[in-house]
Amino acid sequence: MPFLGAFEPADALGLIEIVANAPNRGSLRLEPDTVARLDALCASYHAAPDKEAFRAAHAETQAWWFGHRYAEWRAVETLLEGLDIAGAAVLDIGAGQGFDAWRLALRGARVTALEFSPIVAEAGAQSFPELRWIGGFAHALPFRNASFDHVFINAALHHMRDLPATIAEALRVLRPGGCLITSGDPFRADTTGPALEFDVFDRHEAVLLGINEQIPPLSDFLLTIERNRAVLAPEIFTQVLHGGRSGSGPALEEWTAWDLDADAPMLKARAGSLAMRIRLTAPWPHPRALQREGVLPPATFVGWLRDPARAVAEIARIIPRAMLDTPFPGAPAKFDLINGWRVARSTATTRTAYRRARLFRSRGAEPRLRFEARSNQPARITLLVNAVPAGTTPIGADWTALEADISAVPPGEPFVLEFQREGEPPDFDAGCFEVRLPAARAALGARLRDLLPRRLRRLAGMA
């Protein structure tokens, strides 16, 4: 399977997510019959006059995942209504393991599946070899203008590092008269900042273990559309709208169509789940986006994934400098979340980790790094420097010293320090442990923080 392009420093969050999925590499394949069977089950459930009786008679409809699968099926059915995709060239962006791509192929479409993760694309190509699989980047698509009759993006837009650019590229590769179809994307109000994401994901196990979930503001989805209305005929839908039409009522949990011009101001003040069908009415007027900072060939990265911990150490060499040597405990950051650190509070001198947490540092003059850790339940914490164990220490309710020898790291070189809790915790709270700088250094940092003007503290990530 060809992978076109190279990973860039700005792909750091996505690379961490790929590493998080690496241990599942052998279990990502899907059976083609599964797609047809689940779609048929959703269709039968939708048509059933007595849905409670149907669920009682079909065990799969009682599973925790069925509600999500049914909502997704219904969205796809609604958005494809009136479109004859038999024989059409369709691009599925963010194709994952190929579920939706195969769903489209079963309707007769000639599907190209584009996926960012090499290991997920590998599984998809093994499951659905009849499809055309391409590894690549949604914000810089490796296709000529007007290459596809329709473009499909299900539950993937909110993962993209540059959402407006992804939508622009999807529209660029559309032929006039074709549709960009998106669904299953959460959005937040424009008036809310990243703090909302931090609150949502602070206890989200998958995110803390590396999955790069996001809740973008609605304007990120609409920016490209609003700037190019002359060549677009957009239809906007919500699957869920929190606060309803008034903003203070119950959630509107039914498929609802909106007028972009009349309703956009109201929608931008809400949160919910978005779907869109955008018809291109004339040739796309903007040039192709190009990659300019590719530094990591996909084949090299795939080789690293044989040892996920080692892969993270290699990622440290290419991440943006702003992600290195950040203050500890520091201010909240998404990069910290997916590396296992729960949200840092502005007045805290400690940081809470979930199961494993990483610090990305560049080697200074000190040959050792010292921390202290504690846990509500007895635990054993192993420190790793660039994936090499540097000692294991039992911890409990009292602060216990941890120390890592980093003398093997060349001066000035980036490296990863990982705190790893041994064993499988019985619940979320049992998997958490606190980390702080040694008491003397933490006290000095607190005194310095108090002496600095508030504005300087904010710039330094200390408030």
C-alpha positions as CSV (number, residue, x, y, z in Angstrom):
1,M,0.0,0.0,0.0
2,P,1.5,3.4,-1.0
3,F,1.9,6.1,1.6
4,L,2.2,9.5,0.0
5,G,4.0,12.3,1.9
6,A,5.9,12.4,5.1
7,F,5.0,13.2,8.7
8,E,5.7,16.7,9.9
9,P,6.5,18.1,13.4
10,A,2.9,19.4,13.7
11,D,1.7,15.7,13.5
12,A,3.1,15.0,17.0
13,L,-0.3,14.3,18.5
14,G,-1.3,12.0,15.7
15,L,2.0,10.1,16.0
16,I,1.4,9.6,19.7
17,E,-2.1,8.2,18.9
18,I,-0.6,5.8,16.3
19,V,1.9,4.5,18.9
20,A,-1.0,4.0,21.4
21,N,-2.7,1.7,18.8
22,A,0.5,-0.2,17.9
23,P,0.0,-3.0,20.5
24,N,-3.4,-3.7,18.8
25,R,-1.8,-4.1,15.4
26,G,-2.7,-7.7,15.0
27,S,-6.3,-7.3,16.0
28,L,-7.5,-4.4,13.9
29,R,-8.9,-6.4,10.9
30,L,-12.6,-6.5,10.1
31,E,-14.6,-9.2,8.4
32,P,-16.4,-7.9,5.3
33,D,-19.5,-9.8,6.3
34,T,-19.6,-7.8,9.5
35,V,-20.3,-4.6,7.7
36,A,-23.2,-6.0,5.7
37,R,-24.7,-7.8,8.7
38,L,-24.6,-4.8,11.0
39,D,-26.1,-2.5,8.3
40,A,-28.9,-5.0,7.8
41,L,-29.5,-5.2,11.6
42,C,-29.7,-1.4,11.8
43,A,-32.1,-1.2,8.8
44,S,-34.3,-3.9,10.4
45,Y,-34.3,-2.0,13.7
46,H,-35.2,1.2,12.0
47,A,-38.1,-0.4,10.2
48,A,-39.4,-2.2,13.3
49,P,-42.7,-0.7,14.5
50,D,-42.0,-2.0,18.1
51,K,-38.4,-1.3,18.8
52,E,-38.5,-2.5,22.4
53,A,-39.7,-5.9,21.2
54,F,-37.1,-6.0,18.4
55,R,-34.3,-5.3,20.9
56,A,-35.6,-8.0,23.2
57,A,-35.4,-10.5,20.3
58,H,-32.0,-9.4,19.1
59,A,-29.2,-9.6,21.6
60,E,-26.7,-7.5,19.6
61,T,-29.1,-4.5,19.8
62,Q,-28.7,-4.6,23.6
63,A,-24.9,-4.1,23.4
64,W,-23.4,-0.8,24.6
65,W,-22.2,0.0,21.1
66,F,-25.4,-0.5,19.2
67,G,-26.9,2.9,19.8
68,H,-23.8,4.6,18.3
69,R,-23.8,2.2,15.4
70,Y,-27.5,2.8,14.6
71,A,-27.1,6.6,14.9
72,E,-24.2,6.4,12.4
73,W,-26.1,4.2,10.0
74,R,-29.1,6.5,10.1
75,A,-26.9,9.6,9.4
76,V,-25.2,7.9,6.4
77,E,-28.6,6.8,5.0
78,T,-30.0,10.3,5.3
79,L,-27.0,12.0,3.8
80,L,-26.8,9.6,0.9
81,E,-30.5,10.0,0.1
82,G,-31.0,11.1,-3.5
83,L,-27.3,10.4,-4.5
84,D,-26.7,7.5,-6.9
85,I,-23.2,6.4,-6.0
86,A,-23.2,3.2,-8.1
87,G,-20.1,3.4,-10.3
88,A,-19.1,6.8,-8.8
89,A,-15.5,7.5,-7.7
90,V,-15.7,8.1,-4.0
91,L,-12.9,9.2,-1.6
92,D,-13.3,8.1,2.0
93,I,-11.0,10.4,4.2
94,G,-10.0,9.0,7.6
95,A,-11.1,5.6,6.4
96,G,-9.8,3.8,9.5
97,Q,-10.2,0.1,9.2
98,G,-12.5,0.4,6.2
99,F,-16.0,0.0,7.7
100,D,-17.5,3.0,5.9
101,A,-15.5,2.5,2.7
102,W,-16.8,-1.0,2.4
103,R,-20.3,0.2,3.2
104,L,-20.0,2.6,0.2
105,A,-18.5,-0.2,-2.0
106,L,-21.5,-2.4,-1.3
107,R,-23.6,0.3,-2.9
108,G,-21.5,0.1,-6.0
109,A,-19.1,2.9,-5.5
110,R,-15.5,2.7,-6.6
111,V,-13.8,3.7,-3.3
112,T,-10.4,5.1,-2.6
113,A,-9.7,4.9,1.2
114,L,-7.3,7.4,2.6
115,E,-5.9,6.8,6.1
116,F,-3.3,8.7,8.2
117,S,-2.2,5.8,10.4
118,P,0.0,3.2,8.6
119,I,-1.0,0.4,10.9
120,V,-4.7,1.1,10.7
121,A,-4.5,1.4,6.9
122,E,-2.5,-1.9,6.8
123,A,-5.4,-3.6,8.6
124,G,-8.0,-2.0,6.3
125,A,-6.1,-3.1,3.2
126,Q,-5.9,-6.7,4.5
127,S,-9.6,-6.7,5.4
128,F,-10.8,-5.1,2.2
129,P,-8.3,-5.6,-0.6
130,E,-10.9,-4.8,-3.2
131,L,-10.6,-1.1,-2.2
132,R,-7.9,1.3,-3.3
133,W,-5.9,2.1,-0.2
134,I,-3.7,5.2,0.1
135,G,-1.8,6.4,3.1
136,G,-1.7,10.2,3.3
137,F,-2.7,13.5,4.9
138,A,-6.1,15.0,4.8
139,H,-4.8,18.6,4.9
140,A,-2.6,18.0,1.8
141,L,-4.4,15.4,-0.3
142,P,-2.2,13.5,-2.8
143,F,-4.8,13.8,-5.7
144,R,-5.4,16.1,-8.6
145,N,-8.2,18.6,-8.7
146,A,-11.7,17.2,-9.5
147,S,-10.6,13.6,-9.0
148,F,-13.8,12.3,-7.3
149,D,-17.5,12.3,-7.8
150,H,-18.1,12.4,-4.0
151,V,-16.0,12.7,-0.8
152,F,-17.1,11.0,2.5
153,I,-15.7,11.7,6.0
154,N,-17.4,9.9,8.9
155,A,-16.5,10.7,12.5
156,A,-13.0,11.8,11.4
157,L,-13.0,15.6,10.8
158,H,-12.7,16.4,14.5
159,H,-9.5,14.4,14.6
160,M,-7.8,16.5,12.0
161,R,-5.0,18.8,13.0
162,D,-6.1,21.5,10.5
163,L,-9.9,21.2,10.1
164,P,-10.5,24.2,7.6
165,A,-7.6,23.0,5.4
166,T,-9.0,19.5,5.4
167,I,-12.4,20.7,4.2
168,A,-10.8,22.9,1.6
169,E,-8.7,19.9,0.2
170,A,-11.8,17.7,0.2
171,L,-13.7,20.2,-1.9
172,R,-10.7,20.7,-4.2
173,V,-10.7,17.1,-5.2
174,L,-14.4,17.1,-5.9
175,R,-15.9,17.3,-9.3
176,P,-18.5,20.1,-9.8
177,G,-21.9,18.6,-8.9
178,G,-20.4,16.3,-6.4
179,C,-20.9,16.3,-2.6
180,L,-18.7,16.4,0.4
181,I,-20.5,14.3,3.1
182,T,-19.5,14.5,6.8
183,S,-21.1,13.1,9.9
184,G,-20.5,12.2,13.5
185,D,-18.3,15.2,14.6
186,P,-18.7,16.8,18.0
187,F,-18.4,20.5,18.2
188,R,-18.4,23.1,21.0
189,A,-19.5,26.7,21.2
190,D,-17.2,29.3,19.8
191,T,-17.3,31.1,23.1
192,T,-15.7,28.2,24.9
193,G,-11.9,27.7,25.0
194,P,-9.7,24.6,25.3
195,A,-10.7,24.4,29.0
196,L,-13.9,22.7,28.0
197,E,-11.9,19.9,26.3
198,F,-9.7,19.6,29.3
199,D,-12.7,19.1,31.6
200,V,-14.3,16.5,29.2
201,F,-11.1,14.5,28.8
202,D,-9.5,14.8,32.3
203,R,-10.9,11.4,33.2
204,H,-11.1,9.9,29.7
205,E,-9.0,6.8,29.8
206,A,-8.5,6.4,26.1
207,V,-7.3,10.0,25.7
208,L,-4.9,9.7,28.6
209,L,-3.5,6.6,27.0
210,G,-2.9,8.4,23.7
211,I,-6.0,8.7,21.6
212,N,-6.3,12.2,20.2
213,E,-9.9,13.0,20.6
214,Q,-10.9,16.7,20.1
215,I,-14.0,18.9,20.3
216,P,-13.4,21.8,17.9
217,P,-15.4,25.0,17.9
218,L,-18.2,25.1,15.3
219,S,-16.5,27.9,13.4
220,D,-13.6,25.6,12.5
221,F,-16.0,23.4,10.6
222,L,-17.8,26.3,8.9
223,L,-14.9,28.7,8.1
224,T,-14.0,27.3,4.6
225,I,-17.7,26.9,3.7
226,E,-18.6,30.5,4.7
227,R,-15.6,31.9,2.7
228,N,-16.5,30.0,-0.5
229,R,-20.3,30.3,-0.6
230,A,-20.2,31.4,-4.3
231,V,-19.3,27.8,-5.3
232,L,-21.0,25.8,-2.6
233,A,-24.5,24.7,-1.7
234,P,-24.3,23.6,1.9
235,E,-26.8,21.6,4.0
236,I,-26.1,21.6,7.7
237,F,-27.5,19.1,10.2
238,T,-27.2,18.4,13.9
239,Q,-27.7,14.9,15.4
240,V,-27.6,16.3,18.9
241,L,-27.8,20.0,19.9
242,H,-27.2,20.7,23.6
243,G,-29.5,23.3,25.1
244,G,-31.9,23.0,22.2
245,R,-33.0,26.0,20.1
246,S,-33.2,28.3,23.1
247,G,-29.9,27.3,24.7
248,S,-31.4,26.6,28.0
249,G,-33.8,23.8,27.2
250,P,-33.2,20.0,27.0
251,A,-30.9,18.6,24.3
252,L,-32.4,18.3,20.8
253,E,-31.7,14.7,20.1
254,E,-33.2,14.2,16.7
255,W,-31.9,14.8,13.2
256,T,-32.4,18.5,12.5
257,A,-31.7,20.5,9.3
258,W,-30.6,24.1,9.7
259,D,-30.2,27.1,7.4
260,L,-26.6,28.1,7.4
261,D,-27.2,31.9,6.9
262,A,-30.0,32.2,9.4
263,D,-29.0,29.7,12.1
264,A,-25.2,29.8,12.2
265,P,-25.0,32.5,14.9
266,M,-27.2,30.4,17.2
267,L,-25.4,27.2,16.4
268,K,-22.0,28.8,17.1
269,A,-23.2,29.4,20.7
270,R,-24.1,25.7,21.2
271,A,-22.4,22.4,21.4
272,G,-23.5,19.2,19.7
273,S,-22.9,16.7,16.9
274,L,-22.6,17.9,13.3
275,A,-23.3,16.4,9.9
276,M,-23.0,18.2,6.5
277,R,-23.7,17.7,2.8
278,I,-22.0,20.3,0.7
279,R,-22.4,20.3,-3.0
280,L,-19.7,21.9,-5.2
281,T,-21.5,23.9,-7.9
282,A,-18.4,25.2,-9.8
283,P,-14.7,24.3,-10.0
284,W,-12.9,24.8,-6.8
285,P,-11.0,28.1,-7.1
286,H,-8.0,27.5,-4.8
287,P,-4.7,25.8,-5.5
288,R,-3.6,22.4,-4.1
289,A,-2.1,22.4,-0.6
290,L,1.4,21.1,-0.4
291,Q,3.4,19.6,2.5
292,R,6.4,21.8,3.3
293,E,7.9,20.4,6.5
294,G,8.0,16.6,6.0
295,V,10.7,15.2,8.2
296,L,9.7,11.5,8.9
297,P,9.2,9.0,6.1
298,P,6.2,6.7,7.0
299,A,8.3,3.5,6.3
300,T,10.8,4.7,9.0
301,F,8.0,5.3,11.5
302,V,6.4,1.9,10.8
303,G,9.8,0.3,11.6
304,W,9.9,2.1,14.9
305,L,6.5,0.8,15.9
306,R,7.9,-2.7,16.5
307,D,8.8,-1.2,19.9
308,P,6.2,1.4,20.8
309,A,8.2,2.8,23.7
310,R,11.2,3.3,21.4
311,A,9.0,4.9,18.8
312,V,8.0,7.6,21.4
313,A,11.7,8.2,22.1
314,E,12.3,8.8,18.4
315,I,9.2,11.1,18.1
316,A,10.9,13.3,20.7
317,R,13.5,14.2,18.1
318,I,11.0,15.8,15.7
319,I,8.3,17.4,17.9
320,P,8.0,21.2,17.9
321,R,10.3,22.9,20.3
322,A,7.3,24.3,22.2
323,M,6.5,20.7,23.4
324,L,10.0,20.2,24.9
325,D,11.0,21.4,28.4
326,T,7.6,22.7,29.3
327,P,7.3,23.9,33.0
328,F,6.3,21.3,35.5
329,P,3.6,21.0,36.7
330,G,2.8,23.8,34.2
331,A,-0.4,24.9,32.4
332,P,-2.9,22.5,30.8
333,A,-2.0,21.3,27.3
334,K,-3.5,18.7,25.0
335,F,-0.1,17.2,24.3
336,D,0.2,16.5,28.1
337,L,-3.2,14.9,28.2
338,I,-2.5,12.3,25.5
339,N,0.8,11.6,27.2
340,G,-1.0,10.6,30.5
341,W,-1.0,13.8,32.5
342,R,-4.4,14.9,33.9
343,V,-5.2,18.6,33.8
344,A,-2.8,20.7,35.8
345,R,-4.5,23.2,38.2
346,S,-3.1,26.7,38.2
347,T,-2.3,26.6,42.0
348,A,-1.0,23.0,42.1
349,T,2.6,22.0,42.7
350,T,1.9,18.4,41.7
351,R,0.7,16.7,38.6
352,T,-1.6,13.6,38.5
353,A,-0.7,10.8,36.0
354,Y,-2.9,8.0,34.8
355,R,-1.0,4.6,34.5
356,R,1.8,6.1,32.5
357,A,2.9,9.6,31.8
358,R,5.7,11.1,29.8
359,L,7.9,14.2,29.9
360,F,9.7,15.4,26.8
361,R,13.0,17.0,27.7
362,S,16.3,18.1,26.3
363,R,19.4,17.0,28.2
364,G,20.9,19.8,30.3
365,A,23.9,19.8,32.6
366,E,22.4,17.6,35.3
367,P,23.1,13.9,34.9
368,R,20.1,12.9,37.0
369,L,16.4,13.9,37.2
370,R,14.7,13.8,40.6
371,F,11.0,13.7,41.4
372,E,8.7,12.5,44.2
373,A,5.5,10.4,43.8
374,R,2.7,9.0,45.9
375,S,-0.5,7.0,45.4
376,N,-3.7,6.3,47.4
377,Q,-3.0,2.6,46.8
378,P,0.3,0.8,46.9
379,A,1.9,0.8,43.5
380,R,5.2,0.3,41.7
381,I,6.5,3.0,39.4
382,T,9.2,2.3,36.8
383,L,11.1,5.2,35.2
384,L,12.2,4.8,31.6
385,V,14.6,7.0,29.8
386,N,14.2,6.7,26.0
387,A,12.4,3.4,26.7
388,V,15.3,2.0,28.8
389,P,14.3,1.1,32.4
390,A,16.0,3.4,34.9
391,G,14.7,1.8,38.1
392,T,11.5,0.7,39.8
393,T,10.3,2.1,43.1
394,P,7.3,1.1,45.3
395,I,5.2,4.1,46.4
396,G,2.2,4.6,48.7
397,A,0.5,7.4,50.5
398,D,3.7,9.2,51.5
399,W,5.9,11.0,49.1
400,T,8.7,8.8,47.8
401,A,11.8,9.9,45.9
402,L,12.2,8.8,42.3
403,E,15.5,9.3,40.4
404,A,16.5,8.7,36.8
405,D,20.1,8.6,35.4
406,I,20.1,10.5,32.1
407,S,23.9,10.6,31.7
408,A,23.6,8.3,28.6
409,V,21.7,11.0,26.7
410,P,24.0,13.3,24.8
411,P,24.0,17.0,26.0
412,G,21.3,19.0,24.3
413,E,19.6,16.0,22.8
414,P,15.8,15.5,23.2
415,F,14.7,12.5,25.2
416,V,11.6,11.0,26.9
417,L,11.2,10.3,30.6
418,E,8.3,8.0,31.2
419,F,6.6,7.2,34.6
420,Q,5.0,3.8,34.3
421,R,2.7,2.2,36.8
422,E,3.0,-1.6,36.9
423,G,0.0,-3.8,36.5
424,E,-3.6,-3.4,35.6
425,P,-5.5,-1.1,38.1
426,P,-9.0,-2.2,39.3
427,D,-10.5,1.2,38.4
428,F,-9.6,4.6,37.2
429,D,-8.7,6.2,40.5
430,A,-6.5,3.3,41.4
431,G,-4.5,3.9,38.2
432,C,-3.7,7.5,39.1
433,F,-0.6,8.6,41.0
434,E,0.8,12.1,41.8
435,V,4.2,13.4,40.8
436,R,6.0,16.5,42.0
437,L,9.5,18.0,42.0
438,P,11.4,17.4,45.2
439,A,10.0,19.4,48.1
440,A,12.9,22.0,48.2
441,R,12.7,22.7,44.5
442,A,8.9,22.9,44.5
443,A,9.0,25.4,47.4
444,L,11.5,27.5,45.5
445,G,9.3,27.4,42.5
446,A,6.3,28.5,44.5
447,R,8.3,31.4,46.0
448,L,9.4,32.5,42.6
449,R,5.8,32.3,41.3
450,D,4.6,34.5,44.1
451,L,7.3,37.1,43.4
452,L,6.6,37.4,39.6
453,P,3.9,39.7,38.4
454,R,0.8,37.7,37.3
455,R,1.2,38.5,33.6
456,L,4.8,37.1,33.6
457,R,3.6,34.0,35.6
458,R,1.0,33.3,32.9
459,L,3.6,33.7,30.1
460,A,5.9,31.3,32.0
461,G,3.1,28.7,32.4
462,M,3.3,29.1,36.2
463,A,-0.3,30.4,36.7
